[in-house]
Amino acid sequence: MADTLLQYFDQNPGRLINKWLHYFAIYERHFEKYRGKPIRLLEYGVSHGGSLQMWRYYFGPTAQIIGVDIDPRCAAFAEAGIEIVIG
């Protein structure tokens, strides 16, 4: 589905996500081929942790999502399939 990420963003069941809307079509075009595969994704800037949950949903249960932030409070956003690195 071409609008999977945008639909997730619009119906966001988790933490706050801050993304520019025009990025979603670009993400889908470049990342769709990796869905359901055992990928490792690294995102700098955790903020509220919502985009990490979005990536976990999008790529599926075999994906390893890693968020990096300098704010030690972000460590609280670690959960199954989502690792937080402070640094």
ROGUKOL-59078 format. One record per residue (C-alpha): z, y, x. Coordinates in steps of 0.05 Angstrom, whole numbers, plus 5000, padded with zeros to 4 digits. Example, Ala and Ser with C-alpha at 12.3 -4.5 7.8 and 13.67 -1.06 7.14 Angstrom:
515649105246
514349795273
This chain:
500050005000
497850665030
503751075004
509550605021
513151105066
512151695020
514751294960
520851085000
522051815019
521252054947
525851514919
530451504981
536151014965
539751145031
541651695078
538352375084
531352375113
528052995142
520552905153
514453345144
510553065085
503753085119
506252585172
506852015122
499351885117
498951895193
504751415200
501550935150
494750965185
497550805254
503550355238
501249925179
498549385225
505549275253
509049145186
512548485182
512048375257
517848325307
516949025335
522049475370
521950205349
525650755387
526951425353
530152015387
534452455343
538452065292
541052655250
543552325186
540451635200
535851625140
529351545178
532150945215
533450615148
526450805126
523350485187
527549855178
525149805106
517949945125
517349465184
521748915154
527448465175
524448245241
523948955268
529149225315
530349965303
533950375357
536251085347
538351535405
542552165396
547352595436
552252655378
557452105382
558452145306
551651825298
554451165322
557151075251
549950965227
549150295262
547949725214
544349055211
537649155247
539349865269
542450015336
545050695356
545150925429
549151555447
546251925507
